[in-house]
Each structure stands twice: as structure tokens, then as C-alpha cells.
Amino acid sequence: MKAIFLLEIFFLGVIIYVGASENFKCVDGVNYEENKCNGCLCDKGNLLCTLMACESHLNEKLTKCQVGTTWTEGCEQCWCVDKMGTICTLDCGEIHRRKSI
């Protein structure tokens, strides 16, 4: 199962580690999205995101938001994070449990 998970990450693209911002702490098992593009997951309190080039990265409303602000979009919680831009939960912040082998 671990091999499958690592393969999934490999095929998603390059993964970056994002240090926690003052106002943003990711929750293990919750899926996130960076600037309405890159998928992110939380692993032991560290946010890991893919690095795909997307048109949304040209949207200054997403990328140059006021750091430290939070808001909701429907059932999703969003934060403006330093050096990243907009981070929002996916699946209404539902916690997804990984199966153990």
C-alpha cells in the first residue's frame, strides 16, 4: 500500500514541502488545494503540494492575497499563506484515513 501511495505522488508531479504559516496549520488526512490548482495533503503537520503550472497562478486574487486572512467558499475553509497564496480545504475538510498494511 505504501508503494501505491508513493507512486501516486510520483505521478502527480513534483512535490514541494510547505512550512506552516502563523495562521495556517494543516490537519493530517485533510486534502487541500493551492491556488485552485495544485493538490496538497497534510502529513504529520507538513503540507505537501504538487508543482503544476496552472493558469490560476496568474490570478493575483489567489496568489497575492492578504497573508493571514481566512474565509470560506461554500463548505471549504481557505487561508492566505505567505509565499504560497490561497490554500483551501477540499471535500469540506473531511478527514480521509489511509489504510494500513
C-alpha positions as CSV (number, residue, x, y, z in Angstrom):
1,M,0.0,0.0,0.0
2,K,2.9,2.4,0.8
3,A,4.3,1.7,-2.7
4,I,1.0,2.6,-4.3
5,F,0.8,5.8,-2.3
6,L,4.4,6.8,-3.3
7,L,3.6,6.0,-7.0
8,E,0.5,8.3,-6.7
9,I,2.7,11.1,-5.5
10,F,5.3,10.4,-8.2
11,F,2.6,10.6,-11.0
12,L,1.1,13.8,-9.6
13,G,4.2,15.7,-10.4
14,V,6.9,17.3,-8.3
15,I,6.1,17.6,-4.6
16,I,7.0,20.6,-2.5
17,Y,7.1,20.9,1.2
18,V,5.4,23.9,2.6
19,G,6.3,25.2,6.1
20,A,3.4,26.1,8.3
21,S,2.4,29.8,8.3
22,E,1.5,31.6,11.5
23,N,-2.3,31.3,10.9
24,F,-2.4,28.0,8.9
25,K,-1.9,24.6,10.3
26,C,-2.8,21.7,8.1
27,V,-4.7,18.7,9.6
28,D,-3.4,15.2,8.8
29,G,-5.8,13.4,6.5
30,V,-7.4,16.5,5.0
31,N,-6.9,17.3,1.3
32,Y,-6.1,20.8,0.3
33,E,-5.7,22.8,-2.9
34,E,-3.2,25.6,-3.6
35,N,-4.4,28.5,-5.8
36,K,-7.2,26.4,-7.2
37,C,-4.6,24.2,-9.0
38,N,-2.1,22.0,-7.1
39,G,-3.4,19.2,-4.9
40,C,-1.9,19.1,-1.4
41,L,-2.0,16.7,1.5
42,C,-1.0,17.0,5.1
43,D,1.5,14.5,6.5
44,K,2.4,14.8,10.2
45,G,1.6,18.5,10.1
46,N,3.5,19.3,6.9
47,L,1.7,20.4,3.8
48,L,2.9,18.6,0.7
49,C,1.8,20.0,-2.7
50,T,2.3,19.2,-6.3
51,L,4.0,21.8,-8.5
52,M,2.0,22.0,-11.7
53,A,1.9,25.1,-13.9
54,C,-1.7,26.4,-14.0
55,E,-3.4,29.5,-15.3
56,S,-4.7,30.1,-11.8
57,H,-1.2,31.1,-10.8
58,L,-1.6,34.2,-12.9
59,N,-4.7,35.2,-10.8
60,E,-3.4,37.8,-8.4
61,K,-6.5,37.5,-6.3
62,L,-5.4,34.0,-5.4
63,T,-1.6,34.4,-5.3
64,K,-1.3,37.9,-3.8
65,C,-4.0,37.7,-1.2
66,Q,-3.5,39.4,2.2
67,V,-1.4,37.0,4.2
68,G,-3.2,35.9,7.4
69,T,-6.7,36.3,6.1
70,T,-9.2,33.4,6.2
71,W,-12.6,32.9,4.5
72,T,-15.0,30.2,3.4
73,E,-16.0,29.3,-0.1
74,G,-19.2,27.2,0.3
75,C,-18.2,24.5,2.8
76,E,-14.4,24.9,2.2
77,Q,-12.1,26.8,4.5
78,C,-9.4,29.0,2.9
79,W,-6.3,30.7,4.2
80,C,-3.9,33.2,2.6
81,V,-0.5,31.7,3.3
82,D,2.9,33.6,2.9
83,K,4.8,32.6,-0.2
84,M,2.0,30.3,-1.4
85,G,-1.2,32.3,-1.8
86,T,-4.5,30.7,-1.4
87,I,-4.9,27.3,0.4
88,C,-8.4,25.8,0.6
89,T,-9.7,22.5,2.0
90,L,-11.3,20.0,-0.4
91,D,-14.2,17.7,0.4
92,C,-15.5,20.2,3.0
93,G,-12.4,19.4,5.2
94,E,-13.3,15.8,5.6
95,I,-10.6,13.7,7.1
96,H,-9.5,10.8,4.9
97,R,-7.9,7.9,6.7
98,R,-5.1,6.0,5.0
99,K,-5.4,2.2,5.2
100,S,-2.6,0.4,7.0
101,I,-0.9,-2.6,5.6
